Amino acid sequence: MAAPRKYPDEVRERAIREVRATGRPIAHVAKDLGIHKEALRGWVRQAEADRGGRDDRLTTAEQDELKQLRKEVAELRRANEILKAASVFLPRRSTVPVRGRAGDRPPA
């Protein structure tokens, strides 16, 4: 479970709009709004990535997909470990059919 956000989404959106619209330095906008400058810098970078303006970051949708895929991989690995552990207790059967025994022949 994710930690609760310190700043509401409305504050984030307003701060990002302010940086884009005014062109003022992030540190000045952050100080005016009472936000930590590095938090605002991260929001602005993420907003740029979501708009396609940055190639060095994943978009929010890609981050969500990555998180989901990692969760699925972990779940499948756990399932595989359970199946491997259970297979120790199952009897081994030959996968090669035995031929030539009298009881195995179909009736003529």
C-alpha positions in Angstrom: 0.0 0.0 0.0 1.4 3.4 -1.0 2.0 6.1 1.6 -0.6 8.9 1.6 0.4 11.9 -0.5 1.6 15.0 1.3 0.2 17.4 -1.3 -3.2 17.0 -2.9 -3.5 16.6 -6.6 -4.9 20.1 -7.0 -1.9 21.6 -5.4 0.4 19.6 -7.7 -1.5 20.6 -10.8 -1.5 24.3 -9.8 2.2 24.3 -9.1 3.0 22.6 -12.4 0.8 25.1 -14.3 2.5 28.0 -12.5 6.0 26.8 -13.5 4.9 26.3 -17.1 2.9 29.5 -17.5 5.3 31.9 -15.8 8.7 30.4 -16.7 9.9 31.3 -13.2 12.5 29.1 -11.6 11.0 26.0 -9.9 12.7 27.0 -6.6 10.8 30.4 -6.6 7.4 28.9 -7.4 8.0 26.2 -4.8 8.8 28.8 -2.1 5.8 30.9 -3.0 3.5 27.8 -2.7 5.2 26.3 0.4 6.3 23.2 -1.4 9.7 21.6 -1.3 11.6 22.6 -4.5 12.7 19.0 -5.2 9.2 17.7 -4.9 8.0 20.3 -7.5 11.0 19.6 -9.7 10.0 15.9 -9.8 6.3 16.8 -10.6 7.4 19.0 -13.4 9.7 16.3 -14.9 6.9 13.7 -14.6 4.4 16.0 -16.3 6.9 16.6 -19.1 7.4 12.8 -19.5 3.6 12.3 -19.6 3.3 14.9 -22.4 6.1 13.2 -24.3 8.6 15.9 -23.7 11.2 13.7 -21.9 12.7 10.4 -23.0 14.7 9.8 -19.8 11.6 9.0 -17.7 8.7 6.6 -18.0 5.3 8.0 -18.3 2.8 7.5 -15.4 0.9 4.9 -17.5 4.2 3.1 -18.2 5.1 3.2 -14.5 1.7 1.8 -13.6 2.0 -1.0 -16.2 5.6 -1.8 -15.0 4.3 -2.0 -11.4 1.5 -4.4 -12.4 3.8 -6.6 -14.5 6.3 -6.9 -11.6 3.5 -7.9 -9.3 2.4 -10.6 -11.8 5.9 -11.9 -12.2 6.3 -12.1 -8.4 3.0 -14.0 -8.1 3.9 -16.4 -10.9 7.3 -17.1 -9.3 5.6 -17.9 -6.0 3.2 -20.2 -7.8 6.1 -21.9 -9.6 7.9 -22.4 -6.3 4.8 -24.0 -4.8 4.4 -26.3 -7.8 8.1 -27.3 -7.7 7.8 -28.1 -4.0 4.6 -30.1 -4.6 6.1 -32.1 -7.5 8.6 -33.7 -5.0 5.6 -35.6 -3.5 4.1 -36.8 -6.7 5.1 -40.2 -8.2 7.2 -40.0 -11.3 5.6 -41.6 -14.4 7.5 -42.5 -17.5 6.5 -40.4 -20.5 7.6 -43.1 -22.9 5.0 -45.7 -23.6 6.0 -49.3 -22.9 5.4 -51.6 -26.0 5.4 -55.3 -26.4 3.7 -56.4 -23.2 0.8 -58.8 -23.7 -1.6 -56.8 -21.6 -1.1 -53.6 -23.6 -2.2 -55.0 -26.9 -5.7 -54.0 -28.2 -8.1 -56.8 -28.8 -8.0 -58.4 -32.2 
